Amino acid sequence: MRKALFSIILIFLIFVFASSVKELLRAGDHFFKRGEYYDALSQYNRALEISPDDENILWRIGAAYNRISMNLMSKARNDTFKVANDYLTRALHKNHEIAQIHSELAWNLTYMGLLEGDFNNFAMARRVKEEIDYALSIDPEIAEAHFLLGLWHRTVGKISILKRKPNGLGDASVKKAVEEFGRAVELNPDCALFRLELARQNLIDGDTTGAFSTLESIKETPGIPANKPYIKDAQEILDALSGR
């Protein structure tokens, strides 16, 4: 009788905790999508208290810290990226087959190392590409992975082929960047950041008409916190191009 009662209580608790985690993740994902990353982190941390080894919670916390880092400077930025990396690495050790973990690791390494200062870290470039490729092999429609691949091609493709190829980076090409940014926009048209980098690539490629069109389209993206700084950046570039 006691064993049966214990089993019933255990099943009930598992159901309650599972429901709580699901709701907390749902709330966290809502805040994350809007760009309210501290609120998202709060929900994810509450879920982690209930289920401390859940890889789906761990990578979400890493993703939130990744985005928080984007608005920080110097040591605070680097330290927060390192915190994000710790959570993502823990998630990866739990489950190697979740595409978002690899995509977020690529995000982390791209902004923490690949785009910082003058690029000369070929090992970092290879690692970023490996994470992007693995993410896309699991799910080819991850917008963030295509966006990061655009940044990768833009950054690494600028280096001479004579330096890149011996380091296994011969497939990098600035010309491919616009394709990947375009694909990211197709998959997530509401993301102002993706559109902004597509416009910047248009300018790099000498496509002023395309840049103007893309920059204007950013005004149509939702005015959520995640988009506001990039909508502002887009207007500043438009003003500069128009000589205002």
Secondary structure as UniProt FT lines:
FT   HELIX           2..34
FT   HELIX           37..50
FT   TURN            52..53
FT   HELIX           55..69
FT   TURN            70..71
FT   HELIX           74..94
FT   TURN            96..97
FT   HELIX           99..109
FT   HELIX           110..114
FT   HELIX           122..138
FT   TURN            140..141
FT   HELIX           143..156
FT   TURN            157..158
FT   HELIX           161..164
FT   HELIX           165..167
FT   TURN            170..171
FT   HELIX           174..187
FT   TURN            189..190
FT   HELIX           192..204
FT   TURN            205..206
FT   HELIX           208..218
FT   TURN            219..220
FT   TURN            225..227
FT   HELIX           228..242
//
